[in-house]
């Protein structure tokens, strides 16, 4: 977390002056995302949503710790009307500046102080359209809606510190009316279902995530779902499938525990207290997302995509990139998990897949040489093929250089050392060199940072 800190001048006992926290944390690819001056500890979100009108009413209770003396601080929020805000129970002044909500407390917040901000808001939440035409944010479906947050979509439905470096725990409580036939909508979220209450005309569901989560990995999906519950050696799983995808997604409920068990053997213990998946019916969305504990699929996924998003529970959700340029650590790892799954299931081995990517004969290899995976040129390119395919190729070259035992030891150590935290490319390189006892700088320079297509050697 990058913050704006103030302090006393050296050699004086004068108290630090309260100053505004920064707008943005200094991320090169997304400079407006996140805010300085505080770290969020917990979000308590209470939402009332009406699918027929796509109207959202919310109260966000944000518990944070100040990292400087704060006269004012920002929250990221795109759209919606803010009705009121309090800080430590006292009315706060609010102002809007584009996608920033500026909050001025009645009394400055002291450095190190744990403080609570309550924001009430309402409106029609936005659907954001990226430069590639892709949708994120609050997206209406044929029977409800879903909230998808990567990279900026979470700002459309709750105020907060929306940068991956500021992870927090969550309680999300959603109330929805029953439909015209008196049937309840389902509400599926991250973590575990803590409470469910039928109030006659409405139904309320309370989801809790006790492990830290980046805001881009949050989700709320409202609609009609077939719910499949079970346990994997004591680990609860919850799979929600839209009835329109039921036949095509018939294997998902069996594959989730199988893949989680396989990945646990490869990458270390599963990092969360539950697992599962959401299979919605949203034709044309064009992507899936690693929403924490329950990856989101817009339609029935094939095995490779299911492996990819479940692998993100280790790489991306538990160990989250410190900045957006470190995204290859999530996408390259998840792509390499696909390679390992194919190899272990009797398909191509990882050497063959590497060669197919290098030669351009793999269907996912198009565009992988456009830029180095650890240095995307802009936020618009953070999900482009080099981050995935060439990122996976870099990992394969590390595996070749250090041997299998060392390589998988590196991955397990990575997940253990940074469990529920953040990490960056520099730390991964250091771990690889430490565990292998080798200088791998040339390898990483070639595969992660060089502009040109590397030679095969």
PLY file of the C-alpha trace (Angstrom):
ply
format ascii 1.0
element vertex 457
property float x
property float y
property float z
element edge 456
property int vertex1
property int vertex2
end_header
0.00 0.00 0.00
1.48 3.38 -1.00
0.33 6.16 1.29
0.88 9.82 1.86
2.51 10.12 5.28
3.29 13.13 7.36
5.33 13.47 10.51
7.14 15.80 12.82
10.28 17.52 11.63
13.46 15.75 12.81
14.51 16.90 16.27
11.13 18.41 17.21
8.23 17.22 19.34
5.62 19.08 17.31
2.62 16.94 16.39
2.21 15.94 12.76
-0.19 18.10 10.78
-3.27 16.39 9.42
-3.32 16.35 5.63
-5.52 14.80 2.95
-4.75 11.29 1.85
-3.73 10.88 -1.76
-6.17 10.10 -4.56
-4.64 6.96 -6.05
-1.80 4.85 -4.73
0.65 5.55 -7.55
0.00 2.47 -9.68
1.53 3.19 -13.08
-1.18 1.34 -15.02
-4.17 2.60 -13.01
-3.06 5.82 -11.29
-6.57 6.77 -10.10
-7.30 3.48 -8.35
-6.92 3.15 -4.61
-6.26 5.91 -2.11
-3.51 6.85 0.31
-3.61 7.54 4.02
-5.45 4.48 5.28
-5.75 0.70 5.00
-9.19 -0.91 5.00
-9.66 -3.75 7.47
-13.27 -4.71 6.80
-16.25 -3.88 4.59
-19.77 -4.38 5.85
-22.07 -3.92 2.86
-25.85 -3.95 3.26
-27.60 -3.85 -0.10
-31.21 -3.72 -1.23
-31.58 -4.59 -4.90
-34.64 -4.68 -7.15
-33.90 -6.71 -10.31
-36.95 -5.45 -12.22
-35.79 -1.83 -12.03
-32.06 -2.49 -11.58
-32.09 -0.18 -8.56
-29.54 -0.54 -5.79
-29.64 0.97 -2.33
-26.63 0.46 -0.12
-24.97 1.19 3.17
-21.22 0.63 3.37
-19.59 0.39 6.80
-15.86 0.69 6.16
-13.46 -0.06 9.00
-9.93 1.18 8.36
-6.66 2.13 10.03
-5.14 5.51 9.31
-1.53 5.48 8.09
-1.14 9.23 8.56
-2.98 12.07 10.27
-5.96 12.52 7.96
-7.83 15.76 7.43
-9.63 14.19 4.46
-9.56 10.94 2.53
-10.90 9.58 -0.73
-13.02 6.57 -1.56
-13.32 5.17 -5.09
-16.92 5.23 -6.31
-18.19 5.32 -9.89
-21.72 6.67 -10.26
-24.50 6.26 -7.64
-25.83 9.04 -5.41
-24.29 9.48 -1.99
-26.95 10.44 0.53
-24.87 10.79 3.69
-21.60 9.85 5.34
-20.30 9.69 8.89
-16.83 9.13 10.32
-16.63 7.79 13.86
-20.35 8.47 14.21
-20.13 12.17 13.36
-21.50 13.67 10.14
-18.82 14.09 7.48
-18.75 16.41 4.49
-18.69 14.72 1.09
-17.87 15.90 -2.39
-17.50 14.19 -5.76
-14.61 14.50 -8.20
-15.09 12.14 -11.15
-14.85 8.64 -9.66
-13.57 9.89 -6.30
-15.69 10.46 -3.20
-13.95 13.03 -0.99
-14.77 12.56 2.69
-13.91 15.26 5.24
-14.49 14.09 8.83
-15.67 16.48 11.52
-12.45 15.76 13.41
-9.16 14.74 11.84
-8.29 11.06 12.11
-5.03 10.36 13.92
-2.22 8.26 12.48
-2.69 4.66 13.62
-6.30 5.20 14.65
-8.86 2.57 13.71
-11.89 4.42 12.36
-15.28 3.63 10.87
-16.85 5.37 7.90
-20.50 4.81 7.00
-21.72 5.79 3.52
-25.35 5.49 2.39
-25.98 5.59 -1.34
-28.40 4.52 -4.06
-29.07 4.59 -7.78
-28.69 2.50 -10.89
-25.22 0.94 -10.76
-23.07 1.34 -13.83
-21.90 -1.21 -16.35
-18.46 -0.19 -17.55
-17.33 -0.83 -21.11
-13.60 -1.34 -21.64
-11.59 -0.32 -24.68
-11.94 -3.87 -25.99
-15.72 -3.73 -25.66
-15.70 -6.00 -22.61
-18.16 -5.37 -19.79
-17.46 -5.11 -16.06
-19.11 -3.56 -13.05
-22.78 -4.22 -12.36
-24.07 -6.23 -15.32
-27.71 -7.10 -15.88
-28.49 -10.68 -16.87
-31.70 -12.18 -18.22
-32.92 -12.96 -14.71
-31.00 -10.56 -12.44
-27.49 -9.19 -12.36
-23.89 -9.95 -11.52
-21.09 -7.74 -10.22
-17.63 -8.29 -11.74
-14.75 -6.16 -10.57
-11.58 -6.56 -12.64
-9.91 -4.14 -12.91
-12.24 -1.28 -11.91
-15.77 -2.70 -11.87
-16.05 -3.03 -8.09
-16.14 0.78 -7.88
-19.63 0.72 -9.44
-21.43 -0.87 -6.50
-19.65 0.08 -3.29
-17.28 2.84 -2.14
-13.83 1.79 -1.00
-10.12 1.55 -1.57
-10.22 -0.28 -4.88
-6.62 -1.28 -5.45
-5.35 -4.87 -5.11
-2.80 -3.82 -2.49
-5.53 -3.04 0.06
-7.25 -6.33 0.88
-9.94 -6.65 3.53
-12.52 -9.03 4.96
-16.17 -8.67 3.93
-19.72 -9.12 5.12
-22.18 -8.66 2.25
-25.90 -8.77 3.04
-28.32 -8.50 0.13
-32.09 -8.17 0.26
-34.11 -8.80 -2.91
-37.89 -8.88 -3.46
-39.61 -12.01 -4.59
-40.70 -12.06 -8.22
-44.26 -11.57 -9.46
-44.97 -15.26 -8.92
-43.80 -15.09 -5.33
-40.59 -16.99 -6.05
-37.37 -15.83 -4.37
-34.29 -14.79 -6.28
-31.04 -16.46 -5.31
-28.13 -14.29 -4.17
-24.65 -15.79 -4.36
-21.53 -14.12 -3.02
-18.00 -14.75 -1.85
-17.22 -16.87 1.16
-19.85 -18.63 3.24
-23.59 -18.15 3.53
-24.01 -17.08 7.16
-27.74 -16.36 7.29
-30.83 -16.54 5.12
-34.16 -14.95 6.02
-37.49 -15.08 4.22
-39.51 -12.01 5.23
-42.55 -12.80 3.10
-42.14 -10.32 0.27
-38.33 -10.26 0.36
-35.44 -12.62 1.00
-32.15 -11.61 2.64
-28.87 -13.49 2.36
-25.70 -12.73 4.29
-22.34 -13.81 2.84
-19.11 -13.56 4.85
-15.47 -13.65 3.70
-13.11 -14.00 6.65
-9.90 -14.18 4.61
-8.60 -10.92 3.08
-9.90 -10.23 -0.42
-9.00 -7.70 -3.11
-12.01 -5.68 -4.21
-11.70 -6.86 -7.82
-12.37 -10.43 -6.62
-15.72 -9.55 -5.00
-19.01 -10.60 -6.52
-22.74 -10.60 -5.97
-24.80 -12.64 -8.43
-28.59 -12.32 -8.34
-30.84 -14.63 -10.35
-32.25 -18.14 -10.38
-29.71 -20.87 -9.70
-29.60 -24.57 -9.04
-27.54 -24.91 -5.88
-25.17 -27.84 -5.33
-23.53 -28.18 -1.92
-21.06 -30.68 -0.56
-17.73 -31.15 1.20
-14.26 -32.03 -0.03
-12.47 -33.72 2.87
-14.17 -31.29 5.24
-13.93 -28.26 2.91
-17.43 -27.00 2.00
-18.19 -26.23 -1.61
-21.11 -24.30 -3.09
-21.78 -24.42 -6.83
-24.56 -22.25 -8.31
-25.68 -23.06 -11.85
-28.17 -21.12 -13.97
-30.84 -23.57 -15.16
-30.13 -22.57 -18.76
-26.59 -23.95 -18.32
-27.55 -27.00 -16.26
-27.02 -29.63 -18.94
-23.78 -28.16 -20.27
-22.39 -27.64 -16.75
-23.30 -31.10 -15.46
-19.66 -32.00 -14.72
-18.74 -28.81 -12.88
-19.89 -30.04 -9.48
-17.65 -33.12 -9.79
-14.72 -31.26 -11.35
-14.48 -28.54 -8.68
-13.41 -30.93 -5.88
-11.22 -32.90 -8.28
-9.34 -29.81 -9.48
-9.03 -28.33 -5.98
-7.51 -31.59 -4.72
-5.12 -31.77 -7.68
-4.05 -28.15 -7.29
-3.54 -28.58 -3.54
-1.04 -31.35 -4.26
0.77 -29.13 -6.75
0.64 -25.69 -5.13
0.08 -26.25 -1.42
-3.01 -26.31 0.81
-6.15 -24.67 -0.51
-6.05 -21.14 0.99
-9.71 -20.49 1.85
-12.43 -21.88 4.08
-14.76 -22.82 1.20
-14.74 -23.27 -2.55
-17.18 -23.52 -5.42
-18.24 -21.81 -8.64
-20.94 -19.65 -10.20
-22.10 -20.72 -13.67
-24.38 -17.99 -14.96
-26.09 -17.51 -18.31
-24.61 -14.35 -19.79
-23.87 -15.12 -23.45
-21.30 -12.90 -25.08
-19.52 -11.70 -21.94
-16.37 -13.32 -23.28
-14.48 -14.06 -20.08
-14.54 -15.77 -16.71
-13.28 -14.21 -13.48
-11.50 -15.54 -10.39
-14.04 -14.16 -7.90
-12.72 -15.39 -4.55
-13.92 -18.84 -3.41
-16.43 -19.00 -6.29
-15.01 -18.28 -9.75
-17.59 -16.74 -12.07
-18.37 -18.23 -15.48
-20.74 -16.57 -17.92
-21.58 -19.99 -19.35
-20.61 -23.61 -18.74
-16.78 -23.77 -18.70
-14.57 -26.41 -20.24
-11.99 -28.18 -18.06
-9.13 -25.87 -18.95
-11.04 -22.72 -18.02
-12.24 -24.27 -14.76
-8.63 -25.21 -13.92
-7.47 -21.69 -14.77
-9.96 -19.89 -12.52
-9.60 -22.32 -9.63
-5.79 -22.02 -9.84
-6.32 -18.30 -9.31
-7.51 -19.08 -5.80
-3.82 -19.62 -5.02
-2.33 -17.25 -7.61
-4.25 -13.97 -7.59
-6.79 -14.34 -4.79
-4.65 -15.59 -1.90
-1.36 -14.22 -3.23
-2.46 -11.02 -4.93
-0.24 -8.89 -7.18
1.07 -5.79 -5.40
0.49 -3.67 -8.51
-1.31 -4.24 -11.77
1.93 -4.66 -13.73
2.58 -7.79 -11.64
-0.54 -9.38 -13.15
1.53 -12.00 -14.98
2.09 -13.59 -11.56
-1.63 -14.40 -11.55
-2.38 -15.03 -15.20
0.90 -16.70 -16.13
0.60 -19.03 -13.15
-3.03 -19.90 -13.89
-2.20 -20.52 -17.55
0.68 -22.78 -16.55
-1.75 -24.67 -14.30
-3.74 -25.42 -17.45
-0.57 -26.83 -19.03
0.14 -29.00 -15.99
-3.45 -30.29 -15.93
-3.26 -31.25 -19.61
0.06 -33.00 -19.04
-1.25 -34.90 -16.01
-4.41 -35.94 -17.86
-2.55 -37.56 -20.75
-2.57 -34.71 -23.25
0.42 -32.77 -24.52
3.28 -32.48 -22.08
4.39 -29.02 -21.02
7.42 -29.10 -23.35
5.09 -29.68 -26.28
2.70 -26.95 -25.18
5.61 -24.54 -24.81
6.73 -25.32 -28.38
3.20 -24.87 -29.70
3.05 -21.43 -28.04
6.49 -20.51 -29.35
5.61 -21.58 -32.92
2.17 -19.99 -32.78
0.31 -23.24 -33.42
-1.58 -23.25 -30.10
-4.95 -21.55 -30.36
-4.13 -19.34 -27.35
-0.74 -18.16 -28.61
-1.81 -15.32 -30.89
-0.38 -11.97 -29.80
1.90 -13.24 -27.03
4.94 -11.32 -28.32
3.26 -7.89 -28.37
5.06 -6.71 -25.20
6.98 -8.18 -22.26
4.59 -9.78 -19.75
5.99 -8.05 -16.65
5.78 -4.60 -18.23
2.39 -3.97 -19.90
2.43 -0.63 -21.71
-0.91 0.52 -20.27
-3.87 -0.54 -18.19
-5.70 -1.29 -21.42
-3.27 -4.16 -22.06
-3.10 -5.75 -18.61
-5.24 -8.71 -19.72
-3.63 -9.19 -23.13
-2.06 -12.47 -24.36
1.57 -11.76 -23.30
0.52 -11.63 -19.63
-0.99 -15.11 -19.99
0.93 -17.10 -22.58
4.40 -15.60 -22.38
4.01 -15.45 -18.60
3.43 -19.21 -18.57
6.42 -19.69 -20.88
8.63 -17.79 -18.42
7.56 -20.20 -15.68
8.36 -23.17 -17.88
11.87 -21.81 -18.49
12.33 -21.48 -14.72
11.22 -25.10 -14.31
13.76 -26.19 -16.93
16.51 -24.20 -15.21
15.96 -25.40 -11.64
14.49 -28.98 -11.93
11.01 -30.15 -11.00
11.51 -30.65 -7.28
12.90 -27.15 -6.82
10.30 -25.57 -9.11
7.26 -26.97 -7.31
8.94 -26.23 -4.00
9.17 -22.61 -5.15
5.45 -22.50 -5.94
4.48 -24.03 -2.58
6.80 -21.68 -0.72
5.39 -18.71 -2.63
1.86 -19.60 -1.59
2.83 -20.27 2.02
4.98 -17.17 2.43
2.50 -14.70 0.91
-0.76 -16.42 1.89
-3.61 -13.87 1.99
-1.19 -11.07 1.16
0.43 -9.27 -1.76
3.64 -9.90 -3.64
5.47 -8.63 -6.71
7.75 -9.78 -9.51
10.93 -8.78 -7.68
9.99 -11.03 -4.75
9.27 -13.96 -7.07
12.62 -13.62 -8.80
14.39 -13.45 -5.44
12.60 -16.60 -4.24
13.51 -18.52 -7.40
17.18 -17.59 -7.03
17.22 -18.31 -3.31
15.63 -21.75 -3.63
17.69 -22.78 -6.65
20.99 -21.19 -5.64
21.28 -19.88 -9.22
21.55 -16.47 -10.83
18.42 -16.37 -13.00
18.62 -12.71 -13.94
19.31 -13.40 -17.63
16.38 -15.82 -17.84
13.93 -13.33 -16.30
15.30 -10.42 -18.32
14.77 -12.44 -21.48
11.32 -13.86 -20.77
9.72 -11.15 -18.65
11.24 -7.83 -19.65
12.77 -7.98 -23.18
10.68 -6.43 -25.93
11.72 -8.90 -28.63
10.74 -12.54 -29.04
13.37 -14.64 -27.24
15.35 -17.35 -28.96
14.42 -20.94 -28.10
17.58 -21.58 -26.05
0 1
1 2
2 3
3 4
4 5
5 6
6 7
7 8
8 9
9 10
10 11
11 12
12 13
13 14
14 15
15 16
16 17
17 18
18 19
19 20
20 21
21 22
22 23
23 24
24 25
25 26
26 27
27 28
28 29
29 30
30 31
31 32
32 33
33 34
34 35
35 36
36 37
37 38
38 39
39 40
40 41
41 42
42 43
43 44
44 45
45 46
46 47
47 48
48 49
49 50
50 51
51 52
52 53
53 54
54 55
55 56
56 57
57 58
58 59
59 60
60 61
61 62
62 63
63 64
64 65
65 66
66 67
67 68
68 69
69 70
70 71
71 72
72 73
73 74
74 75
75 76
76 77
77 78
78 79
79 80
80 81
81 82
82 83
83 84
84 85
85 86
86 87
87 88
88 89
89 90
90 91
91 92
92 93
93 94
94 95
95 96
96 97
97 98
98 99
99 100
100 101
101 102
102 103
103 104
104 105
105 106
106 107
107 108
108 109
109 110
110 111
111 112
112 113
113 114
114 115
115 116
116 117
117 118
118 119
119 120
120 121
121 122
122 123
123 124
124 125
125 126
126 127
127 128
128 129
129 130
130 131
131 132
132 133
133 134
134 135
135 136
136 137
137 138
138 139
139 140
140 141
141 142
142 143
143 144
144 145
145 146
146 147
147 148
148 149
149 150
150 151
151 152
152 153
153 154
154 155
155 156
156 157
157 158
158 159
159 160
160 161
161 162
162 163
163 164
164 165
165 166
166 167
167 168
168 169
169 170
170 171
171 172
172 173
173 174
174 175
175 176
176 177
177 178
178 179
179 180
180 181
181 182
182 183
183 184
184 185
185 186
186 187
187 188
188 189
189 190
190 191
191 192
192 193
193 194
194 195
195 196
196 197
197 198
198 199
199 200
200 201
201 202
202 203
203 204
204 205
205 206
206 207
207 208
208 209
209 210
210 211
211 212
212 213
213 214
214 215
215 216
216 217
217 218
218 219
219 220
220 221
221 222
222 223
223 224
224 225
225 226
226 227
227 228
228 229
229 230
230 231
231 232
232 233
233 234
234 235
235 236
236 237
237 238
238 239
239 240
240 241
241 242
242 243
243 244
244 245
245 246
246 247
247 248
248 249
249 250
250 251
251 252
252 253
253 254
254 255
255 256
256 257
257 258
258 259
259 260
260 261
261 262
262 263
263 264
264 265
265 266
266 267
267 268
268 269
269 270
270 271
271 272
272 273
273 274
274 275
275 276
276 277
277 278
278 279
279 280
280 281
281 282
282 283
283 284
284 285
285 286
286 287
287 288
288 289
289 290
290 291
291 292
292 293
293 294
294 295
295 296
296 297
297 298
298 299
299 300
300 301
301 302
302 303
303 304
304 305
305 306
306 307
307 308
308 309
309 310
310 311
311 312
312 313
313 314
314 315
315 316
316 317
317 318
318 319
319 320
320 321
321 322
322 323
323 324
324 325
325 326
326 327
327 328
328 329
329 330
330 331
331 332
332 333
333 334
334 335
335 336
336 337
337 338
338 339
339 340
340 341
341 342
342 343
343 344
344 345
345 346
346 347
347 348
348 349
349 350
350 351
351 352
352 353
353 354
354 355
355 356
356 357
357 358
358 359
359 360
360 361
361 362
362 363
363 364
364 365
365 366
366 367
367 368
368 369
369 370
370 371
371 372
372 373
373 374
374 375
375 376
376 377
377 378
378 379
379 380
380 381
381 382
382 383
383 384
384 385
385 386
386 387
387 388
388 389
389 390
390 391
391 392
392 393
393 394
394 395
395 396
396 397
397 398
398 399
399 400
400 401
401 402
402 403
403 404
404 405
405 406
406 407
407 408
408 409
409 410
410 411
411 412
412 413
413 414
414 415
415 416
416 417
417 418
418 419
419 420
420 421
421 422
422 423
423 424
424 425
425 426
426 427
427 428
428 429
429 430
430 431
431 432
432 433
433 434
434 435
435 436
436 437
437 438
438 439
439 440
440 441
441 442
442 443
443 444
444 445
445 446
446 447
447 448
448 449
449 450
450 451
451 452
452 453
453 454
454 455
455 456
